[in-house]
Amino acid sequence: MSAPALSYASDHTIESVARKVFDVQSEVLPNGLHVIRHHRDFSDTLTLQLVVDVGFQDFTCEFAQAPHVLEHMLFEGTKRFDRKALRQRIRDHGGLSNGYTTEEYTYYTLDIHSSYPKIGFENLYSMVSEPLFNPEDLARTRSVIHSEFGTSANKLQLALARKRVVKEVAKARIYVGSNLECPEITSPDSVSMDLIKSIFARDYVPGNMTLIVMGHFDDAEVSEAIQATLAKLEAKPVPVRAPVHFGKIDYLSPLVENRGLFDPEVDISLYIPAPGSIQPENDAYRIVAEYLGEQLFYDVRGQRGMAYTPLAKVDNNSQYGLLEATTRTSSQWADEVIALFREKYAEIRANGVPEEDVVRLRRKLILEFESKQRYNLEQAQLYRHYRHQIREHGKMPDLVERMQKVDAAAVKQVLDTSFPPQPLITEQRAPTGWEAALRIVPASMLFAAVILWLMRRANRKRFSQKRL
């Protein structure tokens, strides 16, 4: 080990309080519901999260928004609490509630003052046991989701706008062959009431859900609240979930999305597939991402001044994800920046990451993990990602210990076996003159056709009046 590596390894002597994040209690109730508890006794906050194993990956693009629509519908009211009551019961006791749908799962989360766990559990239980599913709420939910995405139910308007998010287009390319291959923004309009009711009946069963309880709480009081609510859910068969498989990725075809006409800014990004956070290779990917980000920063920005703060990171769920590197430049430097992205990637793939840099970056990632100030919502993501491992083994793996085992040889092995020869490069820039014409001309023709129709109609009306 080199001298710098020794200094990095020897000055971390204080026992980390952050390692307590791995101290969890795990229990599976008789009805199949998995309960994870973690005490954080530094504020009077109780966080409850209910995670359901259903997400975008389980539906084709046409119906991809189905679990998202269902998530919204559960906040629209229950037999016991209407929409307003569900919200105010939490807010009036110092809390907030929300729901999120991801590729892998859907989860419902609420923070509430630690003195009122019963209210939080009653809300969650009512939402997953007696939702109303009113037809008028479904129409409103579709409209809300369109507002959330900035889209419209008007298909002609969407086609003319051609609104696409470049990262989602890149994801569709990386996740080829799966239900996640959706380059266009998916719509809630094809999601029917029958579909969301069938998802609710199939997937919202105790054995397919995980309850995360964290913050400041009394175990006996929480156990009593669970027994009075979620433990009463009827045990039902757990659905068999289709595994996610990806096809052969096209890295060669250009992936270019447009921004505003005459806008000189150009966003350059690099993407490759990455393993899920629970996979051992994830730590090597994170070290490579850190090193790639540094190399791009020091060269593309620091030495050449061609771009604004290049960054690289791994963005994944528990099963799969992306390694991405991004920067912003101008149209003047775009081609050179793309070439440098490819060059730096190729160098790292061929040569690996030097041992002293692996030691340094490994330490950096550990110290960042230990020193980070986390809200309960953010920390709960660890438990969401590792929920199945916690259920199986009864404990949370020590992620710091796992990272400490990564060395340069392990990183090089992952580079040799898992990194593609070249990455996917995306570019978001102003359209060329030809591209602008292709977008403007159809809209102009449509506008002209409407004007012509209106003029003819007005002429016919005047002609009819003259005859009278």
C-alpha positions in Angstrom: 0.0 0.0 0.0 1.4 3.4 -0.9 2.1 6.2 1.7 -1.1 8.2 0.8 -3.2 5.1 1.2 -1.7 4.4 4.6 -2.6 7.9 5.8 -6.1 7.6 4.5 -6.6 4.3 6.2 -5.1 5.2 9.6 -6.8 8.5 10.6 -10.4 7.2 11.0 -10.3 6.3 14.7 -13.6 7.6 16.2 -16.3 5.0 16.3 -19.0 6.0 13.8 -22.5 6.8 15.2 -23.8 6.4 11.7 -23.2 2.6 11.8 -26.3 2.5 14.1 -28.3 2.9 10.8 -27.7 -0.9 10.3 -29.4 -1.8 13.7 -32.9 -2.9 12.8 -35.5 -5.2 14.2 -37.3 -7.4 11.7 -40.5 -9.3 12.2 -43.0 -11.1 9.9 -46.6 -11.0 11.2 -48.8 -14.1 10.9 -50.6 -12.5 7.9 -47.3 -12.1 6.0 -46.7 -8.4 6.6 -42.9 -7.7 7.1 -42.2 -5.1 9.8 -38.8 -3.3 10.0 -38.2 -1.1 13.0 -35.3 1.4 13.6 -35.0 3.8 16.6 -33.8 7.3 15.9 -34.3 9.1 19.2 -33.1 12.6 18.5 -36.4 14.3 17.6 -40.1 13.7 18.4 -40.8 12.3 14.9 -42.3 9.0 13.9 -42.0 7.9 10.3 -44.2 5.2 8.9 -43.7 3.8 5.4 -45.7 1.0 3.7 -43.8 -0.4 0.7 -45.8 -2.5 -1.9 -43.9 -4.6 -4.4 -45.5 -3.2 -7.6 -44.2 -0.5 -9.8 -43.7 0.7 -13.4 -41.6 -2.4 -14.3 -44.7 -4.6 -14.0 -46.7 -2.9 -16.8 -46.3 -2.2 -20.5 -45.9 1.5 -21.6 -49.6 1.8 -22.3 -50.5 1.0 -18.8 -47.3 2.0 -17.0 -49.1 4.7 -15.0 -51.5 2.2 -13.4 -49.6 1.8 -10.1 -49.2 5.6 -10.0 -52.9 6.2 -10.5 -53.6 3.6 -7.8 -51.2 5.4 -5.4 -53.1 8.7 -5.9 -56.5 7.0 -5.6 -55.7 5.7 -2.1 -55.4 9.3 -0.9 -58.8 10.2 -2.4 -60.7 8.9 0.6 -61.8 5.7 2.4 -64.9 4.5 4.0 -63.7 5.9 7.3 -61.8 9.0 6.3 -62.5 11.3 3.3 -59.8 13.0 1.4 -59.6 16.0 3.6 -59.6 13.9 6.8 -56.7 11.7 5.6 -54.6 14.8 5.1 -55.6 16.9 8.1 -55.3 14.1 10.7 -51.6 13.9 9.9 -51.0 17.7 9.4 -52.9 18.6 12.5 -50.5 16.4 14.5 -47.3 18.0 13.2 -46.8 15.7 10.2 -46.9 15.2 6.4 -48.0 12.4 4.2 -47.2 11.4 0.6 -46.9 8.6 -1.8 -44.4 7.7 -4.5 -44.3 5.2 -7.4 -41.0 4.0 -8.7 -39.9 1.4 -11.3 -39.5 -1.2 -8.5 -42.1 -0.5 -5.9 -44.8 1.9 -4.6 -44.6 3.4 -1.1 -46.8 5.5 1.2 -45.0 7.6 3.8 -46.0 9.8 6.7 -44.2 11.7 9.4 -46.2 12.5 12.6 -45.4 13.6 16.1 -44.2 10.6 18.1 -47.0 11.0 20.6 -49.6 10.0 18.0 -48.6 6.7 16.4 -52.2 5.4 16.5 -53.4 8.1 14.1 -50.7 7.3 11.5 -51.4 3.5 11.6 -55.2 4.1 11.3 -54.6 6.2 8.2 -52.4 3.6 6.5 -54.7 0.8 7.5 -57.8 2.5 6.2 -56.1 3.4 2.9 -55.1 -0.2 2.1 -58.2 -1.9 3.5 -61.2 0.3 2.5 -60.5 2.7 -0.3 -63.6 4.2 -2.0 -62.5 4.1 -5.6 -65.0 6.7 -6.8 -65.2 7.2 -10.6 -65.1 11.0 -10.3 -61.9 10.6 -8.3 -60.3 8.6 -11.1 -61.0 11.4 -13.6 -59.5 14.0 -11.3 -56.5 11.8 -10.6 -55.7 11.5 -14.3 -55.8 15.3 -14.5 -53.5 15.7 -11.5 -51.0 13.3 -13.0 -51.0 15.2 -16.3 -50.3 18.4 -14.3 -47.5 16.6 -12.4 -45.8 15.7 -15.7 -46.8 18.8 -17.6 -48.6 16.7 -20.2 -52.1 16.7 -21.7 -54.9 14.2 -22.6 -54.9 15.9 -26.0 -52.8 13.5 -28.1 -52.5 15.9 -31.0 -51.1 18.6 -28.7 -48.6 16.0 -27.2 -47.5 14.9 -30.7 -46.8 18.5 -31.7 -45.0 19.4 -28.5 -42.9 16.2 -28.6 -42.2 16.6 -24.9 -39.5 14.1 -23.9 -37.1 13.9 -20.9 -33.7 13.0 -22.2 -32.8 10.9 -19.2 -36.0 8.9 -19.6 -35.2 8.4 -23.3 -31.8 7.1 -22.2 -33.3 4.8 -19.7 -35.6 3.4 -22.4 -32.5 2.6 -24.5 -30.7 1.0 -21.5 -33.7 -0.9 -20.3 -34.4 -2.3 -23.8 -36.6 -5.4 -24.0 -38.4 -4.7 -20.7 -41.6 -2.9 -19.8 -39.4 0.1 -18.9 -38.5 0.7 -22.6 -40.8 3.8 -22.8 -39.0 6.8 -24.4 -42.2 8.9 -24.4 -43.8 10.2 -21.2 -46.4 7.6 -20.3 -50.1 8.6 -19.9 -52.7 7.8 -17.2 -55.5 8.0 -19.7 -55.7 4.3 -20.6 -55.8 3.3 -16.9 -59.4 2.1 -16.1 -61.1 1.6 -12.7 -61.2 -2.1 -13.4 -57.4 -2.2 -13.9 -56.6 -0.4 -10.6 -59.0 -2.5 -8.7 -57.4 -5.6 -10.0 -53.9 -4.4 -9.1 -55.2 -3.5 -5.6 -56.7 -6.9 -5.1 -53.6 -8.8 -6.5 -50.7 -6.8 -5.1 -51.9 -5.0 -2.0 -51.7 -8.1 0.2 -49.8 -8.4 3.4 -47.1 -10.8 2.2 -46.3 -8.4 -0.7 -45.8 -5.4 1.6 -43.2 -4.1 4.1 -43.9 -1.7 6.9 -41.0 0.5 8.0 -41.3 2.1 11.4 -38.5 4.6 12.4 -37.9 7.6 14.6 -38.7 8.1 18.2 -41.3 5.6 19.4 -42.3 3.2 22.2 -42.1 -0.4 21.0 -45.0 -1.5 23.1 -47.2 1.3 21.8 -46.3 0.6 18.2 -46.9 -3.1 18.6 -50.3 -2.4 20.0 -51.1 0.0 17.1 -50.0 -2.6 14.5 -52.1 -5.3 16.1 -55.1 -3.0 16.0 -54.7 -2.1 12.3 -52.4 -3.7 9.7 -52.1 -7.0 11.5 -55.9 -7.4 10.8 -55.3 -7.5 7.1 -56.4 -10.8 5.7 -53.5 -13.1 4.6 -53.7 -13.8 0.9 -51.5 -15.4 -1.7 -48.5 -13.4 -2.7 -48.4 -12.7 -6.4 -45.6 -14.2 -8.5 -43.7 -11.3 -9.9 -42.2 -11.5 -13.4 -38.4 -10.9 -13.3 -37.0 -7.9 -15.3 -34.9 -8.9 -18.2 -33.1 -6.5 -20.6 -32.1 -7.0 -24.2 -29.1 -6.0 -26.2 -28.4 -2.2 -25.9 -27.8 0.0 -29.0 -24.9 2.2 -28.0 -24.1 3.4 -31.5 -27.2 5.2 -32.7 -27.2 8.9 -31.8 -29.5 9.9 -29.0 -30.3 13.6 -29.5 -33.1 15.5 -27.9 -33.9 19.2 -28.6 -34.1 22.2 -26.3 -35.3 25.7 -27.2 -34.6 27.1 -30.7 -31.3 29.0 -30.9 -30.4 28.0 -27.3 -26.6 27.7 -27.1 -26.6 25.4 -24.1 -25.9 21.7 -24.7 -26.3 19.0 -22.1 -24.0 16.0 -22.6 -24.5 12.8 -20.7 -23.0 9.3 -20.6 -24.9 6.2 -19.6 -24.2 2.5 -19.0 -26.3 0.0 -17.1 -25.4 -0.6 -13.5 -26.3 -3.3 -10.9 -28.8 -2.8 -8.2 -27.7 -1.3 -4.8 -27.9 -4.7 -3.1 -25.5 -6.3 -5.6 -21.8 -6.6 -4.4 -20.6 -5.0 -7.7 -22.5 -1.8 -6.9 -19.5 -0.6 -4.7 -17.1 -0.9 -7.6 -19.4 1.0 -9.9 -19.7 3.8 -7.3 -15.9 4.0 -7.1 -15.6 4.1 -10.9 -18.3 6.8 -11.1 -16.4 8.9 -8.5 -13.1 8.5 -10.4 -14.8 9.2 -13.8 -16.4 12.4 -12.4 -13.0 13.6 -11.1 -11.2 12.9 -14.4 -13.9 14.8 -16.3 -13.9 17.7 -13.9 -10.1 18.1 -13.9 -9.8 17.8 -17.7 -12.9 19.0 -19.3 -13.6 21.9 -16.9 -10.4 22.5 -15.0 -7.8 22.3 -17.7 -9.8 23.1 -20.9 -12.7 25.2 -19.5 -15.1 23.6 -21.9 -17.9 22.6 -19.6 -19.7 23.4 -16.3 -18.9 21.0 -13.4 -19.1 17.5 -14.8 -20.6 15.0 -12.4 -20.9 11.2 -12.3 -22.9 8.9 -10.1 -24.7 5.6 -9.9 -28.5 6.0 -9.9 -30.2 2.6 -9.1 -32.8 0.8 -7.2 -32.2 -2.5 -5.4 -32.2 -4.5 -8.7 -30.9 -2.4 -11.5 -29.9 1.1 -12.5 -27.6 3.4 -14.4 -24.1 4.9 -14.1 -24.4 8.4 -15.5 -22.0 11.3 -16.1 -23.3 14.7 -17.1 -22.2 18.2 -17.9 -23.4 21.3 -19.6 -21.4 23.0 -22.3 -22.0 25.3 -25.3 -22.6 24.4 -28.9 -19.1 25.6 -29.6 -17.5 22.8 -27.5 -20.1 20.1 -27.7 -18.3 17.8 -30.1 -15.0 18.0 -28.2 -16.7 17.4 -24.9 -18.4 14.3 -26.3 -15.0 13.0 -27.6 -13.5 13.6 -24.1 -16.3 11.8 -22.4 -15.6 8.8 -24.7 -11.9 9.1 -24.2 -12.0 9.2 -20.4 -14.4 6.3 -20.3 -12.2 4.2 -22.5 -9.1 5.0 -20.5 -10.7 3.9 -17.2 -12.1 0.8 -18.8 -8.7 -0.2 -20.2 -6.5 0.8 -17.3 -8.7 0.5 -14.2 -8.5 2.8 -11.2 -5.1 3.1 -9.5 -5.0 1.4 -6.0 -4.2 4.7 -4.2 -7.3 6.3 -5.8 -9.5 3.3 -4.9 -8.4 3.6 -1.3 -9.0 7.3 -1.3 -12.4 7.1 -3.0 -13.5 4.2 -0.8 -12.7 6.2 2.2 -14.4 9.3 0.8 -17.6 7.3 0.2 -17.5 5.8 3.7 -17.0 9.2 5.3 -19.8 10.7 3.2 -22.1 8.0 4.3 -21.2 8.4 8.0 -21.2 12.2 8.1 -24.4 12.8 6.1 -27.3 14.4 7.8 -30.3 12.2 6.9 -34.0 12.8 7.3 -36.0 9.8 8.1 -37.4 9.7 4.6 -33.9 9.5 3.1 -32.7 6.9 5.5 -35.8 4.7 4.9 -34.6 4.3 1.4 -31.9 2.0 2.7 -34.5 -0.2 4.3 -36.7 -0.1 1.2 -33.8 -1.3 -1.0 -32.7 -4.0 1.5 -36.2 -5.0 2.6 -36.0 -8.6 1.2 -32.5 -9.2 2.6 -33.7 -8.0 6.0 -36.8 -10.2 5.8 -34.7 -13.3 4.8 -31.8 -12.8 7.2 -33.3 -10.7 10.0 -30.7 -8.0 9.8 -29.4 -5.1 7.6 -26.1 -5.8 5.9 -23.2 -3.5 7.0 -22.6 -1.4 3.9 -19.5 0.2 5.3 -17.9 -3.2 5.9 -18.8 -4.2 2.3 -17.2 -1.1 0.9 -14.0 -1.6 2.9 -13.4 -4.8 1.0 -13.2 -3.3 -2.4 -9.7 -2.9 -3.9 -8.3 -2.0 -7.3 -8.3 -5.7 -8.4 -12.0 -6.0 -7.7 -12.7 -2.7 -9.5 -10.7 -3.9 -12.6 -12.5 -7.2 -12.6 -15.9 -5.4 -12.7 -14.6 -3.1 -15.5 -13.4 -6.1 -17.6 -16.5 -8.2 -17.2 -19.4 -5.7 -16.9 -18.6 -2.4 -18.6 -19.5 -2.2 -22.3 -16.8 -1.3 -24.8 -18.4 2.1 -25.2 -21.1 4.0 -23.4 -24.4 5.5 -24.6 -23.9 9.3 -25.2 -26.9 11.6 -25.2 -27.0 15.2 -26.3 -29.7 17.8 -25.7 -29.3 20.9 -27.8 -31.1 23.4 -30.0 -32.5 21.9 -33.1 -30.8 22.3 -36.5 -32.5 24.3 -39.1 -33.8 21.2 -40.8 -35.0 19.7 -37.5 -36.8 23.0 -36.6 -38.5 23.0 -40.0 -39.7 19.4 -39.5 -41.3 20.5 -36.2 -42.6 23.9 -37.4 -44.0 23.0 -40.8 -46.6 20.4 -39.7 -47.9 22.8 -37.0 -47.9 25.7 -39.5 -49.8 23.5 -42.1 -52.4 22.6 -39.4 -52.8 26.2 -38.4 -53.2 27.2 -42.1 -55.7 24.5 -42.7 -57.8 25.7 -39.7 -57.6 29.3 -40.9 -58.6 28.3 -44.4 -61.6 26.3 -43.1 -62.7 29.3 -41.0 -62.4 31.6 -44.0 -64.5 29.3 -46.2 -67.1 29.0 -43.5 -67.3 32.8 -43.1 -67.6 33.2 -46.9 -70.4 30.6 -47.1 -72.2 32.4 -44.4 -71.9 35.8 -46.1 -73.0 34.2 -49.4 -76.1 32.8 -47.7 -77.0 36.1 -46.2 -76.7 37.9 -49.6 -79.1 35.4 -51.2 -81.6 36.1 -48.5 
